[in-house]
Amino acid sequence: MSPTARALAGRPIMHQQWRDLTFLHWRVDPVVVASVLPPGVRPDTYDGSAWVGLIPFRMVDAGVGAGPSVAWLGTFAETNVRVYTVDDRGRRGIVFCSLEASRLAVVLGARVSFGLPYCWARMRVDVTGDVLTYTTRRRWPGPRRVGGKIVVRCGEVRQSGDGLADFLTARWGLHTRWHGRTLYVPNEHETWPLHDAELLGLDDGLLLAAGFRGLATRPPDSVLYSPGVTTRFHRPFDARHPR
């Protein structure tokens, strides 16, 4: 995986900042991931394993197209459960199994516009020195009140050239199933500034709710932190398209 995105042609359909991200990842059998993927994509693997991610962060100053950020509505906490994919054209991406967000309008808009499995949740991100605490509790749809708490300590800056870190974070699009088609939604952003991180506490029900039994009961195989990037999404297209 290249840690740097190629420049995309045309105007973006949305822009947003992702801030104070923690990346928790577990190795799993690729067969487990294959069962949750849309047609036309397969599990992307590293060292023979598929990977499941639990990623809490702050969405900041999201906006439509190249226009201004949307006040209040464009800034909120989010947590997603995701897996890593490659389609028949060789494009690597992400499939989201669930996305918690604390703005109901965003949840409804993303479900209608892109078919993404957003859920409305009560969420907080608290930063005290180098310790970050993320809390979430789902409101809608069910299972209601699923969520938990993640506590991490940010460590030293991680040097570039880590193949696994690039594989887990340098993703330049997502795959989603919408109206009978598997779409690819490309994005671009600067290279991730990554730090080592220490997991201080994990109480999570989102992985189980997404169908990944037992993961939250064992330590993650990778823990990373990033202060964040600014990203731009471009128009989705059919994943079978050769571009």
BELPE-V657066 format. One record per backbone hydrogen bond with DSSP energy under -0.5 kcal/mol. NH is the residue of the N-H (numbers start at 1). CO is the residue of the C=O. If there is no record, write none. Layout:
nh->NH co->CO
nh->NH co->CO
//
This chain:
nh->5 co->189
nh->13 co->233
nh->14 co->233
nh->15 co->63
nh->16 co->231
nh->17 co->60
nh->18 co->229
nh->19 co->17
nh->19 co->58
nh->20 co->227
nh->21 co->226
nh->22 co->56
nh->23 co->224
nh->24 co->22
nh->24 co->54
nh->25 co->222
nh->26 co->52
nh->28 co->50
nh->32 co->29
nh->33 co->29
nh->34 co->30
nh->35 co->31
nh->36 co->33
nh->37 co->34
nh->41 co->38
nh->42 co->86
nh->44 co->84
nh->46 co->49
nh->49 co->46
nh->50 co->28
nh->52 co->26
nh->53 co->82
nh->54 co->24
nh->55 co->80
nh->56 co->22
nh->56 co->54
nh->57 co->78
nh->58 co->19
nh->59 co->57
nh->59 co->76
nh->60 co->17
nh->62 co->74
nh->63 co->15
nh->64 co->68
nh->65 co->13
nh->67 co->64
nh->70 co->62
nh->71 co->69
nh->73 co->71
nh->74 co->70
nh->75 co->72
nh->76 co->59
nh->78 co->57
nh->79 co->100
nh->80 co->55
nh->81 co->98
nh->82 co->53
nh->83 co->95
nh->84 co->51
nh->85 co->93
nh->86 co->42
nh->87 co->91
nh->88 co->40
nh->90 co->87
nh->93 co->85
nh->94 co->173
nh->95 co->83
nh->97 co->81
nh->97 co->95
nh->98 co->81
nh->99 co->117
nh->100 co->79
nh->101 co->119
nh->102 co->77
nh->104 co->102
nh->107 co->103
nh->108 co->104
nh->109 co->105
nh->110 co->106
nh->111 co->107
nh->112 co->108
nh->113 co->109
nh->114 co->110
nh->115 co->110
nh->115 co->111
nh->116 co->110
nh->118 co->116
nh->119 co->99
nh->120 co->140
nh->121 co->101
nh->122 co->137
nh->123 co->121
nh->124 co->135
nh->126 co->133
nh->128 co->131
nh->131 co->128
nh->132 co->152
nh->133 co->126
nh->134 co->150
nh->135 co->124
nh->136 co->148
nh->137 co->122
nh->138 co->146
nh->139 co->120
nh->140 co->120
nh->145 co->138
nh->146 co->143
nh->148 co->136
nh->149 co->203
nh->150 co->134
nh->151 co->201
nh->152 co->132
nh->153 co->198
nh->154 co->130
nh->155 co->196
nh->158 co->194
nh->163 co->161
nh->166 co->162
nh->167 co->163
nh->168 co->164
nh->169 co->165
nh->170 co->166
nh->171 co->169
nh->174 co->185
nh->175 co->94
nh->176 co->183
nh->178 co->176
nh->178 co->181
nh->181 co->178
nh->183 co->176
nh->183 co->181
nh->184 co->237
nh->185 co->174
nh->186 co->184
nh->187 co->172
nh->188 co->232
nh->190 co->230
nh->194 co->192
nh->195 co->225
nh->196 co->156
nh->197 co->223
nh->198 co->153
nh->200 co->151
nh->200 co->198
nh->201 co->151
nh->203 co->149
nh->205 co->147
nh->209 co->205
nh->210 co->206
nh->211 co->208
nh->212 co->207
nh->213 co->211
nh->215 co->212
nh->217 co->214
nh->218 co->215
nh->221 co->25
nh->222 co->25
nh->224 co->23
nh->225 co->195
nh->226 co->21
nh->229 co->18
nh->231 co->16
nh->232 co->188
nh->233 co->14
nh->234 co->186
nh->237 co->184
nh->239 co->182
nh->241 co->238
//
